[in-house]
Amino acid sequence: MSHYSAEPPFREALSEARQTKGLEFSWEPIDAHVSNAGDMAYVYGKGRVKAPDDTVSFEKYVTIYVRKGDKWKMVLQMRNAIG
């Protein structure tokens, strides 16, 4: 999936979070699949969040995309804590 677009509220929230001093995100995809028709895909994996107070939490995630023309659009992302 070379290109995707996220809805403005998600994009804005992520951009704002990235500006928070001391807040760090990282994601590690485990696997991804594209439908036979090539119009839908999902990726799942693990994530790590380090808060400004140095608290670290781990999560797992799944993100679903649909193809709109030549771009992938995120339609759903679910995350929950590990442990």
C-alpha positions in Angstrom: 0.0 0.0 0.0 2.0 2.9 -1.2 -0.5 5.7 -0.7 -3.3 6.2 1.7 -5.3 9.1 3.0 -6.8 9.4 6.5 -9.9 11.4 7.3 -9.1 15.0 8.4 -10.0 14.5 12.1 -7.6 11.5 12.5 -4.9 13.3 10.6 -5.3 16.5 12.7 -5.3 14.5 15.9 -2.1 12.6 15.0 -0.4 15.8 13.9 -1.3 17.5 17.1 -0.1 14.5 19.2 3.2 14.5 17.3 3.8 18.0 18.6 3.5 17.0 22.2 7.0 17.2 23.7 8.0 13.8 25.1 5.2 11.8 23.5 6.5 9.0 21.3 4.7 6.5 19.1 6.0 3.5 17.2 4.3 0.7 15.3 5.5 -2.7 14.3 3.3 -4.3 11.6 3.1 -8.1 11.9 1.1 -8.9 8.8 -1.0 -7.3 6.1 -3.5 -8.7 3.6 -5.1 -7.3 0.4 -8.4 -8.6 -0.9 -8.4 -10.6 -4.1 -10.2 -7.7 -5.8 -7.5 -5.3 -4.6 -10.0 -2.9 -3.1 -9.7 -3.6 0.6 -6.8 -4.4 2.9 -5.9 -4.7 6.6 -2.7 -4.6 8.6 -2.2 -5.6 12.2 0.6 -5.4 14.6 2.0 -4.1 17.9 2.5 -0.5 19.0 4.4 1.3 21.8 3.5 4.7 23.3 5.8 6.6 25.6 4.1 9.4 27.5 5.8 12.7 28.5 6.1 11.3 32.1 8.1 8.4 30.7 5.3 5.9 31.2 5.5 3.3 28.5 2.5 1.3 27.3 2.1 -1.4 24.6 -0.8 -2.1 22.4 -2.0 -4.2 19.5 -3.8 -2.7 16.5 -5.6 -3.5 13.3 -6.2 -0.9 10.6 -8.6 -1.4 7.6 -8.2 0.4 4.3 -10.3 0.7 1.2 -8.9 1.7 -2.2 -10.4 4.9 -3.7 -9.0 5.3 -7.2 -5.2 5.1 -6.8 -5.1 5.8 -3.0 -5.8 3.8 0.1 -8.2 5.4 2.6 -8.2 4.3 6.3 -11.7 3.5 7.2 -11.1 1.9 10.7 -8.4 1.6 13.2 -8.8 -0.3 16.5 -6.2 -0.4 19.2 -6.2 -1.8 22.7 -3.6 -2.3 25.5 -1.5 -5.4 25.9 -1.5 -6.7 29.4 
